[in-house]
Amino acid sequence: MSEYQQSANGFYLGDNPDDRDAEIEFSRRSDGTIVILHTLVSDRLRGQGIGQELVRKVVELAREEGVRIVPLCPFAKAQFQRVEQYQDVWAR
């Protein structure tokens, strides 16, 4: 399996940025806040924890940069509701 890659507006899994096996995309507000827009995992990779790993990558980025996250994506929001360790970066 390929490595997770960072793009200008997210993270993805796959060898080709134009043909991603999984991705999480976000935008940034003027104050640096990260807004998670959507998470997508291909059918062949579902159930392997890849979506959770993509959310974790964004959380790590937010911590490194000292910014907060607004999880608009339903999947990401569910992760924030489940994972206690994400509370420090969740902008409610």
N, C-alpha and C positions, 0 to 999 in steps of 0.2 A: 504494500500500500504506500502511496506517496505521502510526503510530508505536508503539514499544514503550512500554507503560505499566507503572507499578509499582502493585501492590496491597499490602495489609497482609501477605500471605504469599507474595509471588512477583512475577513479571513476566508480562505477556501481550501479545499482538499482536492487535489488533482494535479496532473502534470502540465495541463494546458489551462491558462486563465480564461480562455474562451469556451472551454468544455469542462466545467467543474463537476466533480462528483458530489460535493457538498459545499455550502457557503452560508455565511452570515454577513449581512450588509447593514451598515449603519451610516448615519450622517452626523454632523456636528453642529451644535448651536454656536452662536457667537461667543459664548462664555466657555466653550470647550466641551460642554456636556455631550456625551455620546448618546445618540438615539438609535436603538436597534430597530431596524425596519422589517427585516424578515430573515428567516432561517430556512434553508432548504437542504434536504438530504435525499440522494437518489434512492429509488426503491431497493436496489441491490445492497445498499449499505445501512438501511434502516435497522433499528434494534441493536446497534453495536455501540451506542453511546457517543456517536460522532456529533450529534446536535448539542449534547451537553458539553462536549469538549470545545466546540466552537463558542458557546456562551462563556465558558471559562476563559478562553483566550481574550475575549473582549473585556472581561472583568480584570484580568491581569494587566491589560493595556491601560484601563482606567486607573488602576492603582498606581502603575508606573508614572502616569501623567498627573495624578492627583485630581482627577475629574470624576464626575458622577455619571450614572447611566439611567436613561429612561427606556425601559423595555416595551416598546409599542407592539412588537411581534408577540402574538399569543403564546408561542412556544417559549420564547425567552422570558416573558412575564411569568409563566408557570414555573420556570426554573428559579426565578428570583423569589417566588412565593415558597418554594420547597427548600431551597438551600440557605440555611442560616448564615453561612459565611459570606454571602453576597450583600447582606444588609448594609455594610459600610459604604458601598458605592451606589446603592439604589436611591435615585432621586425621585421621591414621591411627591 
